[in-house]
Amino acid sequence: MTNRSTAPTRRTQAPRRRGDQTRAKIIDETVRCILEEGFGAATAKHVAERAGVTWGVIQYHFGDRNGLLMAVVSDGVARLIERLSGARVADLPTRRRLETVIDIAWECYSSPTSMAALEILQATRGGDPQHRHLAEMNTATQALGRLISDDPADHPVAEVIWAALRGMVLAQLIVGQPLDWRAERATLTEMAARTLAGGQ
């Protein structure tokens, strides 16, 4: 009697892997389209053309254009939460911890995916799907707060950091090119460190 295993074989894993790659490719192309041509250009038809797929493929993976756009937002938030969750800063002195957390947050927040997600959220504000993504962003802010300090009373500092980084990203979106924010991030670190030390 032969033992028939239900574990996935290479043959069943390959289509799933290809599907995941196609989905990721479409999301990446949507991000590029928004950053290169603007939000209005990111129609499902245009993204399909850029990605070299059919509308049916986009429909299969995302349902419609709104599903595609929200997938970009989810991808950006998921990457941010993953990076913040993986940060090991508990044993660092306060200032070094803040520098590290701000650098991680900036790296994620200023990434092409996050910048496109911010543009999507601005352009689609007021829509129902936004509530879930705003809740996800709140989760990311809470994760940032926990990295900064174990004391919940210190967590509003994380909200100020988010607001400052968001302003920097918006400025880059308006200008249309990367800007050097190192001095501003150093000042943000200094202000946060003084606040946490009680020197407001």
Secondary structure, 3 states (H helix, E strand, C coil): CCCCCCCCCHHHHHHHHHHHHHHHHHHHHHHHHHHHHCHHHCCHHHHHHHHCCCHHHHHHHHCCHHHHHHHHHHHHHHHHHHHHHHCCCCCCCHHHHHHHHHHHHHHHHCCHHHHHHHHHHHHCCCCCHHHHHHHHHHHHHHHHHHHHCCCHHHCHHHHHHHHHHHHHHHHHHHHCCCCCCHHHHHHHHHHHHHHHCCCC
